[in-house]
Amino acid sequence: MTRFIFITGGVVSSLGKGLGAAALGALLQARGFKVRLRKLDPYLNVDPGTMSPTQHGEVFVTDDGAETDLDLGHYERFTGVHNKKTDNVTTGRIYSDVLARERRGDYLGATIQVIPHVTDAIKAFVYNDLTDEDFVLCEIGGTVGDIESLPFLEAIRQLGNELGRERACFIHVTLIPYIKAAGELKTKPTQHSVKELQSVGIQPDILMCRTEQELPQDQRGKIALFCNVSKDAVILAKDVANIYDVPVAYHEQGLDAQVCSHFGLDGKSPDLSRWNGISDAYTNPDGEVTVAVVGKYVSLQDSYKSLSEALTHGGIANRLRVKLKWIDSEDLEQSDEAVAEHLSDVSAILVPGGFGKRGSEGKIRAIAYAREHKVPYLGICFGMQMAVLETARALGGMPEANSSEFGPDGEQLVGLMTEWTSGNELQTRSEEDDLGGTMRLGAYECHLNAGSIVRDMYGDKVIFERHRHRYEVNVAYKDALEKAGMTMSGLSPDGSLPEIVERPDHPWFVGVQFHPELKSKPFEPHPLFVGFIAAAEKRDRLV
Ligand code: GLN
């Protein structure tokens, strides 16, 4: 029997609802249950693919090629369950599907309304594509009281009614602010938020109260009384030092026990050894390395969420604390001195994924620094493309080497990809296509050369990694790049798409066309990040 847990948020945004859902998923898994996590986003974009990373954070890509909300990254990192296209939906997607059906005449002339047509589409999403899951956790994006949230809240209210208490549980995440001047924790915003939820017909079963301070018993009683929940269902979600401490912290507060008791499931204890181990490796490292991340969206670190987590995982595997030095690539464009000033004290350099010309020359300068000073380098997607341009310009006798992403000038080593195969299907795109959802997206196979760094790291010949890009290094430059010291050590199965480049004359210089950070987990750190951090530590020891 599949049970559904609906997670809403109130008072303010950024309460860590996604993390809370992910941690609860991990706890239920640790009790032996099969879980699935889903996100329902009330915004009007069809998917987050075209949203600015500095506004909305990173776009998380699934194996099956969906561009999704970054919370899905938390879900995967905490549970290891790979998300699918069917795990994230937005108002935009729901409406575009409903409207397409209306145009096709599927509604047989009915007047299309929010209730029941939109709410039915939301409910169908919740029930869709399930097999033998014990729990489906559905996080509703946004904050209760937002106009956009209403159809989603109405849909989950109806689901609660259909499923009954035995199969549905409502968790509401709120904030209990601490007012310094009064020296008090205030429960009123939580009371109001629950009232708001009740006004749309939803009575929360469990409250997760985010707070910086301990919550005294009498306050807990007050919240229970006003919000119509039992005192044990008021779970304190105190800030913790590290996100991987969250599952254990929430377990100690009784979250998973409360959920099980709600559903009348017996209270077998979860096995938390995985999380205790991660916490220990993170909290008690043997050393520290500093990685420079040279990017364009450094003003909002959520735009590189999976990346910073993957670097942390690489650190956990090596028992090292990984300090990140965020560098705006435009700051490296003034002079070589500026580059040295920013990069001379780091253990390794990483250029992450990116789009557009702005800041690209700064990234190329950072790559030149890494190559010349033998600093370990990892280039991801755009970071690989720029590494190719750097080598071609500096060593390949192609000073005009360029990417067609920057316009028609120069010698285009990196060009718009117009055809590639996905499974057995030929995919084609042209310059005129929409920007949304038209990139090469999702997991693709890649074959690794014997004797390469990556073959050694992965310990495997064939890998599957997730992509999100429009441009591609032209394989016709393979020999020219090789002469300049750069090998193509990973290619698509048909040999037409370069997926990985390396410099064998360098201690650790790897560029990958895919996004390895999307598949890293704290309990299964990605081999490239493990190798990259180990190389960073080695360099620190040698210099
Ligand atoms: N802008 C580049 C492309 O579309 C790189 C994309 C990325 O780094 N994700 O190919």
Residues whose N, C-alpha, C, O or C-beta is under 5 A from the ligand:
A	BS01	LIG	G353 G354 F355 G356 I380 C381 F382 R468 H469 R470 Y471 E472
